[in-house]
Amino acid sequence: MSSTIVSITIYFFAANLVAGGIYIFGQKKVGLLRMEYPFIYMPWLAFMFLLPSFSTIPGVAENDLALKYFLLMVQGFSCGIFGGMVLLPRFWIKADTTAQKLKVTFISSLVVTVLYLFSRWLLLQAFYYLLV
């Protein structure tokens, strides 16, 4: 099984677990739309963009496949948690129309994606200095 499929599977599990709970409890309170649910996959796109940079770390690139799969599973799960959190700002920011709701969700997905990329960049720098 390829590492991409493993990371996708774990991401889908974590993101749908978190976002599903938020969606179920927030449906009546803030009126979450079904159109907002695909926005939880934006951090996964950033994760796929960041995926090749894990193989550039010398200690990881020389190591066996077990470490690579472990890193991909952990990163996929953490990315899924970040992705599920995309729907949370709708509880704090009031939006009345469908356009406003989609705008809030889109902006929150961008912010969460940038936060995820920044945290993974710090993690990659830490791995680089620990393994080199």
N, C-alpha and C positions, 0 to 999 in steps of 0.2 A: 504494500500500500504506500502510495507516495506521501511525502510530508505535507503537501498542500491539502490533500483530502483529509488527513488527520486533523490539521489545524482548522479546516472548514467545519468539520463535524463537531469538534469541541467548541468552536465559536458559536455555531448555531444552537448548541445545547445551552451554553451559558447565557447568550443574548436573549433567547426565547424564554428562558427561565425567569430572568430578571424583568425583561420587558413585558412578558405575559402577566406576571404578578402586578406590575404597575398598571397595565392596561385593564386588567380585571377590576382592580380597586379604584382606578381613576375614571372608569367609563361613566359612572353616574355623577361623580363629583365635579369633574372638569370637562366632560364631554369629549374624550379622546376620539379621534376619527380613525377609521381603518386606513385612510390614506397616509396617516402619519407613521404607521408601523414599519414601512420599508426604510425609513430614515435610520433605523437602528443598525443597518448594515453599512453605513458610511465608514465607521471605524475599521470594519473588516477590509474595505478597499485600501485604507491607509496601511493596514497590516500586510496586505499583499504587496504594497509598494515597498514596505520595509523589510520584507522577508529575505531578499537576496543579501542584505547587509549583515545578516547573522553568519553567513558563510565566509565573510571577509575577515572575521576574527581568527587569528592564527591558531589559538588553542582549540577552538571549536572546529575549525576546518580540518585539523589533523586528527581529531578525536573520532571515535567510532560513531555509528549511527544512533546509538542509544542516547547519547547526550543531545544530538540534534533533535530527535523525536521528543525528548523531555522538554527542551527549550520551546519547541513548537507547540507542544501541548499546554505548557504554562502560559506562553504568550497568547495562544488562542483563547484560553479560558479568561485571562485578564482582559483581553480585548473584548470578549463577549460581555463581561461585566460593565466595561466602559460603554459598549454599544447599547446595553439595556438601560443605562442611565440617561440616554438621550431624551426620553419622555418625561423625566422628572421636572424640568423647568416649567412645564405647563401647569403644575400645581401652584407655582408661585407667581407666574405672570398671567394676568387676566387677558383673555382674548375672546372676543365675541363672535366675529365672523370666521368663516372657513379660511379665508386668505390670511387673517391675522394668526389663526392657529397654526397654519402651515408655515408661516414665516417664523414664528417662535420656535417651532420644532426644527426647521432648517437651520436657524442660527445656533440653536443648542447642539445640533449634530456637528456643525462646523467647530464649535468651541470644544466639544468633547473629543473630536478627532484631533485637534491641535494639542490638547492636553495629553492625549494618548501618545501622539508622536513625540512630544517633548519628554514624557516619562520614559519611553522606550529608547530615546536617544541617550538619556542619562544612564540607562541600564547598559546599553551597548558600550558606552565609554567606560563604565565600571568593569565590564567583562574584558574589555581590551586591556585595561591597566592591570587587572588581576591575572590574566592569562599570558601576558607578554613578558 
